[in-house]
Amino acid sequence: MKKILFLALMLSMTAVGLTSCSDDEEFTDSRITYYPVLEIQGDDFVQVPIGTTYTEQGCKATLNGEDYSSKVVTSGTVDASKAGLYYITYSATNADGFSVSTTRTVAVCDPTITTDMSGTYTLQAGSHRDYHKEDGSVATTSFSGYTVKVTKAAPGIFYVSDMMGGYYDQKAGYGSSYAMTGYFQLLADNSLVLLSSSVEGWGDSATGFKDGKYDPATGEISYVVNYATSMDFVITLK
């Protein structure tokens, strides 16, 4: 009888041991996946004079040290007959289904636009934010004195450090991630067109833009940018 009980106990302990071993293997099981590494050929930001031809230089890829360029998928088009910003995106996916991507910006520009608005501007008195409430009323907040930088990216195309005039970045103190960065296009009549915008912190952009203009006599930039549909930022920079 003792031998039977001893044998049963040994079998039970063996079963527990095998189960524990299986669980340990499950917890320690791991594998390595290698992500493709993308390398844009040529510049990340390319200028193309309007009316000429854009030549795509492509993107190379490697995976764990091996050439993987044949797996790169390219998307996006460039209309070289129309001034503006265009984006060419390159992506590649490994065997485990993990993807990476990178983007080239192509600026189709008008070389006849020689005006350079580049500089450090100060938000002028009279600038304000209009917040349109659900009850139809408008709450106006005046603000001024904040700094905005404008940088020439291509003839007639300019990068702006904060299209909201520093409202969230500087006034509210949220930091640069909450500045609305983007690009303007300056037309021959000195009007301004919004090409792109982005507020990194909230992952969104402007919902409207109007009355953009540059006064070469005074060096003043003015416009109204709509944000989140309920806010209008009336901006004057000089």
Secondary structure as the mmCIF struct_conf table of DSSP 4:
data_model
#
loop_
_struct_conf.conf_type_id
_struct_conf.id
_struct_conf.beg_label_comp_id
_struct_conf.beg_label_asym_id
_struct_conf.beg_label_seq_id
_struct_conf.end_label_comp_id
_struct_conf.end_label_asym_id
_struct_conf.end_label_seq_id
HELX_RH_AL_P HELX_RH_AL_P1 LYS A 2 THR A 28
HELX_LH_PP_P HELX_LH_PP_P1 TYR A 34 PRO A 36
STRN STRN1 VAL A 37 ILE A 40
BEND BEND1 GLN A 41 GLY A 42
BEND BEND2 ASP A 44 ASP A 44
STRN STRN2 PHE A 45 PRO A 49
TURN_TY1_P TURN_TY1_P1 ILE A 50 GLY A 51
BEND BEND3 THR A 52 THR A 52
STRN STRN3 CYS A 59 LEU A 63
TURN_TY1_P TURN_TY1_P2 ASN A 64 GLY A 65
STRN STRN4 GLU A 66 ASP A 67
HELX_RH_3T_P HELX_RH_3T_P1 SER A 69 LYS A 71
STRN STRN5 VAL A 73 SER A 75
TURN_TY1_P TURN_TY1_P3 ALA A 80 SER A 81
BEND BEND4 LYS A 82 LYS A 82
STRN STRN6 GLY A 84 THR A 93
TURN_TY1_P TURN_TY1_P4 ALA A 95 ASP A 96
BEND BEND5 GLY A 97 GLY A 97
STRN STRN7 SER A 99 CYS A 109
TURN_TY1_P TURN_TY1_P5 PRO A 111 THR A 112
STRN STRN8 GLY A 119 THR A 122
STRN STRN9 LEU A 123 LEU A 123
HELX_LH_PP_P HELX_LH_PP_P2 GLN A 124 GLN A 124
TURN_TY1_P TURN_TY1_P6 ALA A 125 GLY A 126
STRN STRN10 HIS A 128 HIS A 132
TURN_TY1_P TURN_TY1_P7 GLU A 134 ASP A 135
BEND BEND6 GLY A 136 GLY A 136
STRN STRN11 VAL A 138 SER A 142
STRN STRN12 THR A 147 ALA A 154
TURN_TY1_P TURN_TY1_P8 PRO A 155 GLY A 156
STRN STRN13 ILE A 157 VAL A 160
BEND BEND7 SER A 161 SER A 161
TURN_TY1_P TURN_TY1_P9 MET A 163 GLY A 166
HELX_RH_PI_P HELX_RH_PI_P1 TYR A 167 LYS A 171
BEND BEND8 ALA A 172 ALA A 172
HELX_RH_3T_P HELX_RH_3T_P2 SER A 176 TYR A 178
BEND BEND9 ALA A 179 ALA A 179
STRN STRN14 MET A 180 LEU A 186
TURN_TY1_P TURN_TY1_P10 ALA A 188 ASP A 189
BEND BEND10 ASN A 190 ASN A 190
STRN STRN15 SER A 191 SER A 191
STRN STRN16 LEU A 192 VAL A 199
TURN_TY1_P TURN_TY1_P11 GLU A 200 GLY A 203
STRN STRN17 ASP A 204 ASP A 204
STRN STRN18 ALA A 206 ASP A 215
TURN_TY1_P TURN_TY1_P12 PRO A 216 GLY A 219
STRN STRN19 GLU A 220 TYR A 227
TURN_TY1_P TURN_TY1_P13 ALA A 228 SER A 230
STRN STRN20 MET A 231 LEU A 237
#
